Amino acid sequence: MNSPLSCKNLRLFSDSVACKCLVLVGIALFYRALLLSYSPRNALNGSLLIRARHMSDSSSSSSTDGIRTDKFLEVPQIVWGLNNQKIAFARACLTARLMNRTLLMPSLSASLFYKEVDKLRPIPFDKVFQFERFNSLCSGFVRISQFSDVRNRAHVFDLEKGSGRRWTVERDLEQLNHSARNESIDGFEVIRVIGKNPFLWHDHWPVEDYAKVFECMVVVDEISREADKVVMKIREAGEAERAKLESKTEISGPIPFVAVHMRIEIDWMIHCKKLEQRKKVSEICSSKREIMERVGNISGLKTPTVLYLAVADTLLEAKDEDSSVLKGWRDGLVPFEKKKLGVKEEIYGKYSYLIQSAIDYEVCLRADVFVGNSFSTFSSLIVLERTQKARRLGFMSSCKDGENEWRSYAYNLAGESKGVPRRWMTNMTHSSLQAISYGSNAVSCSSG
């Protein structure tokens, strides 16, 4: 009979301990892998795997170019200024893309109210942007649909967005991923997001994804035609100035025009001063004098050059010449705004705030040179679209004169030499839209 301390029993005992250790190590590695799979760094990759699973399942359900057309995402009414609304819409589209759902066409807001939500006048998306053209241009990337395409309006799951400091980017993304991979939630025909305006949702997408959506947002023909009329008026004003100068003009061919988005109205100046204090920077606000000086020093501007001043209507009613935005420009720069062009009532006055902004956006986009404020969403989105147009022509930067047909500048930031504005292209490599949504002084002449 073997004693308890025999070699055989000792060997069995050591083998048992080794097995137990191996089991414990295996369990530890399993939980480590599980935790890593939910880490913030891997969360977006996980969402892509979820989308891939949905894409592979799309053959068994209705789909168009891989996007499910029988599952929908509904979002709250989109509010605030034109470009805040464009960003909010793009973010809603990208959220639907992450969940492999079709976005139900949201309502935009025709009026500009920040607090009186009951006074917001909804306007359908397809009254501002072309519905069919959007789906055609964004085919295979994102898709929008009419509410009439929903078969059962009662089959809705309400997804409430979190808020506050504790609702982090990681928690927000995990909520979206959970809703997409949870079969009981994903089984609902419509997921309806409850809560705040999509502009305030956390951002999980790179600039390039937003740019794809913006490129699909083509304004309706009526807005495009009205912008054509304004641009024609600007060109005609340039021809009239050429006729006055006769032999003094340096230009043969169309008179160029520069669009300047001047943010000097009182409410903006109050806002930007507070922003400068909070961010501890001094390159957000610009006075009328500083804007005039820097625009006047842009290299390559010929005589005459027409300036189109995109300004708030309150600045069109200046009571004295000193406060007029038309006074103080250097010789050779001929300024016009809506009122002086004769289009304030004839064109802009016929429409709501949102449509007026869309017309002004199109006019500034078509300018030979654009100058804006890098902390303005309006300016930033125009520069983003102009950057995209330049890149399609092969221009990756505007660091040298004549290098870019779609030149843009930030008048609130000093350029390479004294008294000139900084050359400005959107950095298309950014991992989020933060710099465009909220402004930045870290802009350059390169698109990345």
Salt bridges, closest charged atoms under 4 A:
ASP57 OD2 - ARG53 NH1 3.85
GLU74 OE1 - ARG153 NH1 3.67
ASP158 OD1 - ARG192 NE 2.70
ASP172 OD1 - LYS161 NZ 2.70
ASP172 OD2 - HIS204 NE2 2.71
GLU174 OE2 - ARG181 NH2 2.50
ASP186 OD1 - HIS54 NE2 3.89
ASP186 OD1 - ARG68 NH2 3.04
ASP186 OD1 - ARG101 NH2 3.49
ASP203 OD2 - ARG91 NH2 3.70
GLU215 OE2 - ARG392 NH1 2.17
GLU226 OE1 - LYS229 NZ 3.21
GLU226 OE2 - LYS350 NZ 2.94
ASP228 OD1 - ARG366 NH1 2.25
GLU239 OE2 - ARG242 NH2 2.96
GLU241 OE2 - LYS244 NZ 3.21
GLU265 OE2 - ARG263 NH2 2.69
GLU290 OE2 - ARG294 NH2 3.58
ASP313 OD1 - LYS338 NZ 3.75
GLU317 OE1 - LYS339 NZ 3.20
GLU345 OE2 - LYS344 NZ 3.22
ASP360 OD2 - LYS338 NZ 3.66
GLU362 OE1 - ARG366 NH2 3.52
ASP368 OD2 - ARG235 NH1 3.06
ASP401 OD1 - ARG423 NH2 2.60
GLU416 OE2 - ARG423 NE 3.65
